[in-house]
Amino acid sequence: MRIRATVAAATGALALSAFVVPAAHAADSASSYRADVAKVLEAAHSASGKTAFTATTAADDAPYALNVTFSNIKVNNGKAIPVGTTNHVAVPVTYTLTHGTDVKITAADFQTGPYLYKGTFGDPDNELFGDDPAKCTVTSTTTASCKGNIDIYPAEGYLLNSDAGAWKAAGLAIALNGQNPESSSFDITKVGIADQGGFTSPNVQRYSKLTVNASPEPVRKGKTLTVTGKLSRANWETNKYAGYTGQSVQLQFRKKNSTTYTTVKTVKTDGYGNLKTTTKASVDGYYRYSFAGTSTTPAVKAAGDYVDVK
């Protein structure tokens, strides 16, 4: 969902709609958290011209800068984030929150959470938030250790294919200070916000699949085997899998009683992601294709296809 752009440029109703949790997984806490974030971010970025919010006191119709900073943000334990076409992906994030003594992070209406953004922090192409705020454990009078999730629902249009690859991480904190964003008397100037980006994140990738079939089976020793297969990856815009074209894939073999695969040759996928090559049958064993992966697509290995050589 393109959240920051909507928040910065749209009306309040449109900004809130960008954070609506789809009905299939809606919950009161998720709906409330996303709605609160939307309203406060809308005011903050409208006031600051879509740049990082740095004012020390609140301007008219804008929240004030909260004395909170973030550090040690670790997304998905540093591992790439593969996303398919339908399944919800919950990405774990841990971070340290440091705050002034005037900030009451244990207050019921203090909310913090991580998010990912694509592009620049001031004007991102896309953002991914969590359904719920993070949970923090106080470690000193001014620090806390926090854990949260970033929730991705590919079937709900959260991602475009162009979103695959590099992202950055950010931390967000909001102190509502007794203000109710749904109330007609809501006073945004009494709300504090901290929004800090530029942290390292692993790549978000289009989930990949790889198949193999060696034939004929069985085959006589010395005869030709034809090995076919297909490399495909998630298309986030159609919610289907499509062939990954022009990619180098290794054909590998292991003997019947071995645990080690060796590379036979390298084959390129055609315009539909299909693979086809031939090799001479020598001994009983398993053939598979193996793809090393790219920045946008994770590595994947097909399950070995056993061939009985007579």
C-alpha positions in Angstrom: 0.0 0.0 0.0 1.4 3.4 -0.9 0.9 5.0 2.5 3.3 7.9 2.8 2.3 9.5 -0.5 -1.4 9.1 0.4 -0.8 10.6 3.9 1.1 13.5 2.6 -1.2 14.5 -0.2 -4.7 13.2 0.4 -7.6 14.3 2.5 -8.0 12.7 6.0 -10.5 10.2 4.7 -8.2 9.0 2.0 -5.3 8.9 4.3 -7.2 6.7 6.7 -8.3 4.4 3.9 -4.7 3.7 3.1 -4.4 2.1 6.5 -7.6 0.1 6.5 -7.0 -3.6 7.3 -8.7 -5.9 4.9 -11.8 -7.6 6.4 -10.2 -11.1 6.2 -7.7 -10.2 8.9 -9.2 -7.1 10.5 -9.0 -6.7 14.3 -9.8 -3.8 16.6 -6.2 -3.3 17.6 -4.9 -3.4 14.0 -7.6 -1.0 12.8 -7.1 1.4 15.6 -3.3 1.4 15.3 -3.3 2.0 11.5 -6.0 4.7 11.8 -4.1 6.6 14.5 -0.8 6.4 12.5 -2.6 7.6 9.4 -4.1 10.7 11.0 -0.9 11.7 12.8 1.3 11.1 9.8 -1.0 13.1 7.6 -0.8 16.1 9.8 3.0 15.8 10.4 4.0 15.4 6.8 1.5 18.0 5.5 3.1 20.5 7.9 6.7 19.5 7.0 6.3 19.2 3.3 6.9 15.5 3.2 10.3 15.7 4.9 11.4 14.3 8.2 9.4 16.0 11.0 11.9 18.1 13.1 9.9 20.9 14.7 10.5 21.1 18.4 7.1 22.5 19.1 3.8 22.0 17.3 2.7 24.3 14.5 -0.9 25.0 13.9 -2.7 21.7 13.0 0.5 19.6 13.4 1.9 17.3 16.1 5.0 18.2 18.0 8.4 16.3 17.6 8.6 13.6 20.2 11.9 13.1 22.0 12.4 9.5 20.8 15.1 8.0 18.6 15.6 4.5 17.2 18.7 2.3 16.8 19.7 -1.3 16.3 16.8 -2.0 14.0 17.1 -5.6 12.7 14.5 -6.8 10.1 13.8 -10.5 9.7 17.1 -11.5 11.4 18.9 -10.0 8.4 17.4 -12.5 6.0 15.7 -11.6 2.7 11.9 -11.4 2.7 10.3 -13.7 0.1 6.6 -12.9 -0.6 4.3 -15.1 -2.6 0.9 -14.3 -4.2 -1.6 -15.0 -1.4 -0.2 -15.9 2.0 0.2 -13.3 4.7 3.9 -12.6 5.6 4.7 -11.5 9.1 8.2 -10.0 9.2 9.7 -9.8 12.7 11.6 -6.6 13.6 13.6 -5.8 16.8 15.0 -2.4 17.8 16.0 -0.1 20.6 13.9 2.9 21.5 15.6 5.7 23.3 13.5 8.5 24.8 13.6 11.6 27.0 12.4 11.3 30.6 9.4 13.4 29.7 8.1 10.6 27.3 6.0 8.0 29.0 6.4 5.0 26.9 4.3 2.9 29.3 1.3 5.0 28.7 -1.7 3.2 27.3 -1.9 5.5 24.3 1.8 5.5 23.4 2.4 3.6 20.2 5.5 2.5 18.4 6.3 0.3 15.5 8.7 -0.5 12.7 8.0 -0.1 9.0 9.7 -0.5 5.6 9.8 2.0 2.8 10.8 1.8 -0.9 12.7 4.7 -2.4 13.6 7.9 -0.4 12.5 8.5 3.2 11.0 11.9 2.4 9.0 10.7 -0.7 8.9 6.9 -0.7 7.3 4.9 -3.5 5.7 2.4 -1.1 5.6 1.6 2.7 4.8 -1.5 4.7 3.5 -1.3 8.2 2.5 -3.7 10.9 -1.1 -4.6 11.9 -0.3 -3.9 15.6 2.1 -1.7 17.5 5.3 -3.2 18.7 5.7 -4.5 22.3 8.5 -2.9 24.3 10.3 -3.9 27.4 11.8 -1.1 29.6 15.6 -1.6 30.0 16.4 1.7 31.7 14.8 5.0 32.5 15.4 6.2 28.9 15.6 3.0 26.8 13.5 0.1 25.8 13.9 -3.1 23.8 11.1 -3.5 21.2 9.7 -6.3 19.1 7.1 -5.9 16.3 6.0 -7.2 13.0 5.6 -5.8 9.5 2.5 -7.4 7.9 2.4 -8.0 4.2 -0.7 -9.2 2.4 0.2 -9.6 -1.3 -3.3 -10.6 -2.4 -4.6 -7.2 -1.1 -2.4 -5.2 -3.5 0.3 -4.2 -1.1 3.1 -4.6 -3.7 3.9 -4.0 -7.3 6.4 -6.2 -9.1 8.7 -3.1 -9.3 8.8 -3.1 -5.5 11.0 -6.2 -5.5 14.6 -5.5 -4.3 16.0 -3.0 -1.9 14.0 -1.4 0.9 14.9 0.6 4.0 13.7 0.3 7.5 12.3 3.0 9.8 10.9 3.5 13.3 7.8 5.3 14.3 6.5 6.5 17.7 3.3 8.4 18.6 2.2 9.8 22.0 -1.5 10.6 21.8 -1.4 12.1 25.4 -5.1 11.4 26.0 -6.2 12.6 22.6 -8.7 10.5 20.7 -8.2 10.7 16.9 -11.8 9.7 16.3 -13.2 12.5 18.5 -14.5 15.8 17.2 -12.4 17.6 19.8 -9.2 15.9 18.7 -6.3 18.3 19.1 -3.4 17.2 16.9 -1.0 19.8 18.4 -1.1 17.8 21.7 0.1 14.7 20.0 3.8 13.8 19.6 5.5 12.0 16.8 9.0 10.6 16.1 9.7 9.2 12.6 13.2 8.1 11.8 14.4 6.3 8.7 17.6 5.2 6.9 18.1 1.9 8.5 19.2 -1.2 6.7 16.7 -3.8 5.6 17.0 -7.0 3.7 15.5 -7.2 0.2 11.8 -7.9 -0.3 11.7 -10.6 -3.0 9.2 -12.3 -5.3 8.8 -15.9 -4.1 10.2 -18.4 -6.6 9.4 -22.0 -7.6 11.4 -24.5 -9.7 10.4 -27.8 -11.2 12.3 -30.7 -12.9 11.4 -33.8 -14.9 13.9 -36.2 -16.3 12.7 -38.7 -19.0 12.5 -41.4 -20.1 12.3 -43.4 -16.9 13.8 -45.9 -16.7 16.5 -45.4 -19.2 19.3 -47.6 -20.6 22.9 -46.7 -19.8 24.4 -44.4 -22.3 21.1 -43.3 -23.7 20.0 -39.6 -23.8 17.9 -38.1 -21.0 15.8 -35.0 -21.6 15.5 -32.8 -18.5 12.8 -30.2 -18.5 11.6 -27.8 -15.8 10.3 -24.3 -15.2 11.5 -21.4 -13.1 8.7 -19.1 -12.0 8.1 -16.3 -9.5 5.3 -14.4 -7.8 3.6 -11.8 -9.9 2.2 -9.4 -7.3 0.0 -7.6 -9.8 -1.9 -10.7 -11.0 -1.5 -12.8 -7.9 -0.2 -15.7 -10.0 3.2 -17.2 -10.8 4.9 -16.3 -14.0 8.0 -17.6 -15.8 11.3 -15.9 -14.9 12.9 -15.4 -18.3 16.6 -15.3 -19.3 18.0 -16.8 -16.1 20.9 -19.1 -15.7 20.0 -22.3 -13.9 22.3 -25.3 -13.0 21.4 -28.8 -13.9 22.7 -31.0 -11.0 23.0 -34.7 -10.3 23.7 -36.9 -7.4 24.3 -40.7 -7.4 21.7 -43.0 -5.7 23.7 -43.5 -2.5 25.3 -40.0 -2.3 24.2 -36.9 -0.5 26.1 -34.5 -2.7 24.9 -32.9 -5.9 27.4 -31.9 -8.6 26.7 -29.5 -11.5 26.3 -31.1 -14.9 25.8 -27.9 -17.0 24.2 -24.5 -16.9 20.9 -23.9 -18.8 19.0 -20.6 -19.5 15.3 -20.2 -19.1 13.4 -19.3 -22.3 10.8 -16.5 -22.8 8.4 -18.4 -20.6 10.7 -19.5 -17.8 11.0 -23.0 -19.3 14.1 -25.2 -19.1 15.2 -28.0 -21.4 18.4 -29.8 -21.9 19.8 -33.3 -22.5 22.5 -35.4 -20.9 23.7 -39.0 -21.1 22.5 -41.5 -18.5 25.3 -43.3 -16.7 24.2 -44.4 -13.2 21.1 -44.4 -11.0 20.5 -41.1 -9.3 18.7 -37.8 -8.9 18.5 -34.8 -11.3 17.5 -31.4 -10.2 17.7 -27.8 -11.3 19.2 -25.2 -9.0 18.7 -21.4 -9.2 21.2 -19.1 -7.3 18.7 -16.2 -7.0 18.9 -12.5 -7.8 18.3 -9.3 -5.7 14.6 -9.5 -6.5 14.0 -13.3 -6.5 15.2 -15.9 -3.9 17.4 -18.9 -4.6 15.4 -22.1 -5.1 16.2 -25.8 -5.8 13.8 -28.3 -7.4 13.3 -31.6 -5.6 15.4 -34.3 -7.1 13.8 -36.5 -9.8 15.1 -40.1 -9.6 16.2 -41.9 -12.7 16.7 -45.7 -12.8 19.5 -46.6 -15.3 19.3 -50.1 -16.7 
